[in-house]
Amino acid sequence: MSSIIPQPVSKFYKVKCPECGHEMVIFSHAKMKVNCLRCNALIAEPTGGKAIIHAEILEEYA
């Protein structure tokens, strides 16, 4: 039997910066550009839906 309650599509990701290796948690549907807190490299950019993630995804949180 399928669930009547809809499940969210968005998630949080633990990502690793491609430039310096700093790990941080970001939202999958980010509405603003996300930069690394350590080296300011671009991590994710918005598209109007799911963000384009330029970093390695280490973990996924529902």
Secondary structure per residue as TSV (DSSP state, phi and psi in degrees):
chain	resnum	aa	ss	phi	psi
A	1	M	-	360.0	129.3
A	2	S	-	-82.8	154.2
A	3	S	-	-78.5	139.1
A	4	I	S	-82.4	-26.8
A	5	I	S	-78.5	122.3
A	6	P	-	-69.8	144.1
A	7	Q	-	-95.5	143.5
A	8	P	-	-67.3	147.7
A	9	V	-	-93.5	-27.7
A	10	S	-	-79.8	152.4
A	11	K	-	-143.3	171.2
A	12	F	E	-107.6	142.1
A	13	Y	E	-121.5	139.1
A	14	K	E	-92.2	119.3
A	15	V	E	-120.9	160.3
A	16	K	E	-118.1	125.1
A	17	C	-	-61.7	132.3
A	18	P	T	-71.3	-19.5
A	19	E	T	-87.4	-51.8
A	20	C	T	-116.8	-9.4
A	21	G	-	85.5	4.7
A	22	H	-	-66.3	135.8
A	23	E	E	-101.0	137.6
A	24	M	E	-151.1	164.4
A	25	V	E	-105.8	129.5
A	26	I	E	-129.9	163.7
A	27	F	E	-90.9	138.7
A	28	S	T	-67.3	-26.2
A	29	H	T	-113.2	50.2
A	30	A	-	-59.0	138.4
A	31	K	S	-99.8	-4.9
A	32	M	S	-132.9	160.4
A	33	K	-	-63.4	139.7
A	34	V	E	-113.1	123.0
A	35	N	E	-111.9	153.5
A	36	C	-	-62.7	138.3
A	37	L	T	-73.6	-21.0
A	38	R	T	-93.7	-49.7
A	39	C	T	-115.5	-1.4
A	40	N	-	68.9	19.1
A	41	A	-	-73.5	150.5
A	42	L	E	-71.6	123.6
A	43	I	E	-101.9	-44.6
A	44	A	E	-148.8	147.4
A	45	E	E	-131.7	142.2
A	46	P	-	-73.1	154.4
A	47	T	-	-131.2	-1.2
A	48	G	S	98.4	-7.4
A	49	G	S	-145.4	-123.2
A	50	K	S	-71.1	133.9
A	51	A	-	-72.7	151.8
A	52	I	E	-84.0	120.0
A	53	I	E	-103.1	122.6
A	54	H	-	-97.8	7.2
A	55	A	S	-114.3	167.1
A	56	E	E	-77.6	128.1
A	57	I	E	-85.6	120.3
A	58	L	E	-93.9	-42.8
A	59	E	E	-142.1	159.7
A	60	E	E	-127.0	127.7
A	61	Y	E	-113.8	127.8
A	62	A	-	-81.8	360.0
